[in-house]
Amino acid sequence: MRAFRIHGHPVVYVTFDDGPSLIGTQAVLTVLQRHFAKATFFDIGKNVAAYPGVVRMEIAAGDSVGGHTWTHPHLRTLSPVAITDQLASTRDLIRSLGAPARCFRPPFGETNAIVDAVATALHLTQYLWTTESKDWTGAPVTVDLARALAGLQPGAIIVFHDWVPQTPQVVDQFLNVAARRGYTAAALPC
């Protein structure tokens, strides 16, 4: 269960989808460290296989790491067996690197009763989001920042993508504003 306040401060959950990326994830980790912020990375299995060292950096920084499937498919179009393979293979690889990997985010936010049932059977908590920065659209930094800030409220889950070149700058500005408003950036319990 996620908290809405920690030590009296409102909490915001900053999350990143589609990683890890060799350069982008490291830049995001640097920003998070500078702000003493924690986040959650929903990593794609094939990217984890390509960059296990980057996932170890996420874990070493004290951030949560969950799965985002192996290949980023539309889960609602897959059979229960295929969904299980997508979720379990990613979970198992992340666990082999040292994270509990007890959560996942479905690609595109697409879920249904079958996805829910498979996740339950695999003991995975599914997290969507309350606000999407839409940083992947190529809009100016100010637009991505405005989208993210529009959803800043206690317990909000904001989604970014760590492969987008401008995301570290957007997250840096977002965390500055959030801190001025008294927020603590925390990792989801994964």
Residue pairs with C-beta under 8 A, 6 or more apart in sequence:
1 189
2 11
2 13
2 155
2 157
2 188
2 189
3 11
3 155
3 186
4 10
4 11
4 154
4 155
5 11
5 154
6 184
6 186
7 184
9 182
9 183
9 184
10 153
10 154
10 155
10 181
10 182
10 183
10 184
11 154
11 155
11 183
11 184
11 185
11 186
12 152
12 153
12 154
12 155
12 156
12 158
12 178
12 183
12 184
12 185
12 186
13 39
13 40
13 155
13 156
13 157
13 158
13 185
13 186
13 187
13 188
14 32
14 37
14 39
14 40
14 158
14 160
14 171
14 174
14 175
14 185
15 39
15 40
15 41
15 42
15 105
15 127
15 129
15 157
15 158
15 159
15 160
15 188
16 25
16 28
16 39
16 40
16 41
16 42
16 159
16 160
16 161
16 162
16 167
17 42
17 68
17 105
17 107
17 159
17 160
17 161
17 162
18 42
18 43
18 44
18 47
18 68
18 72
18 161
18 162
18 163
19 25
19 41
19 42
19 43
19 44
19 47
19 54
19 161
19 162
19 163
20 41
20 43
20 47
20 48
20 51
20 54
20 55
20 58
20 162
21 47
21 51
21 54
21 162
21 163
22 51
22 54
24 162
24 163
24 164
24 165
24 167
24 168
25 41
25 51
25 54
25 57
25 58
25 162
25 163
26 54
26 57
27 162
27 167
27 168
28 39
28 160
28 162
28 167
28 168
28 171
29 57
29 58
29 61
29 63
30 168
31 37
31 168
31 171
31 172
31 175
32 38
32 39
32 61
32 63
32 171
32 175
32 185
33 61
34 172
35 172
35 175
35 176
35 179
35 185
37 175
37 184
37 185
38 61
38 62
38 63
38 64
38 185
38 186
38 187
39 63
39 64
39 185
39 187
40 63
40 64
40 65
40 66
40 103
40 127
40 187
40 188
40 190
41 55
41 58
41 63
41 64
41 65
41 66
41 162
42 66
42 67
42 68
42 103
42 104
42 105
42 127
43 55
43 58
43 65
43 66
43 67
43 68
43 90
43 94
44 68
44 69
44 70
44 71
44 72
44 90
45 67
45 68
45 69
45 70
45 71
45 86
45 89
45 90
45 93
45 94
46 70
46 71
48 55
48 90
48 93
48 94
48 97
49 93
52 97
55 65
55 94
55 97
55 99
56 97
56 98
58 65
58 99
59 65
59 97
59 98
59 99
62 187
63 187
64 99
64 103
64 187
64 188
64 189
64 190
65 94
65 97
65 99
65 101
65 190
66 94
66 101
66 102
66 103
66 104
66 105
66 124
66 127
66 188
66 190
67 87
67 90
67 91
67 94
67 101
67 103
67 104
67 105
67 124
68 90
68 104
68 105
68 107
69 75
69 86
69 87
69 90
69 104
69 106
69 107
70 85
70 86
70 89
70 90
71 86
72 107
73 82
73 86
73 107
74 107
74 108
74 110
75 83
75 86
75 106
75 107
75 110
75 111
75 112
75 115
76 110
76 111
76 112
76 114
76 115
78 86
80 114
80 117
80 118
83 114
83 115
83 118
84 118
84 121
84 122
87 104
87 118
87 119
87 122
87 124
88 122
90 101
90 104
91 101
91 104
91 122
91 124
92 101
94 101
95 101
99 190
100 190
101 190
102 123
102 124
102 125
102 189
102 190
103 124
103 125
103 126
103 127
103 188
103 189
103 190
104 119
104 124
104 125
104 126
104 127
105 126
105 127
105 128
105 129
105 159
106 115
106 126
106 128
109 128
109 129
111 126
111 128
115 126
116 126
119 125
119 126
125 189
125 190
127 157
127 188
127 190
128 157
129 157
129 158
129 159
130 151
130 153
130 155
130 156
130 157
130 158
131 147
131 148
131 150
131 151
131 152
131 156
131 157
131 158
131 159
132 147
132 158
132 159
133 144
133 145
133 147
133 148
133 158
133 159
133 160
133 167
133 170
134 144
134 147
135 144
135 160
135 161
135 164
135 166
135 167
135 170
136 161
136 164
141 166
141 169
141 170
141 173
144 166
144 167
144 170
145 170
145 173
145 174
145 177
148 158
148 160
148 170
148 174
149 174
149 177
151 158
152 158
152 177
152 178
152 181
152 183
157 188
158 174
160 167
160 170
160 171
161 167
175 185
178 185
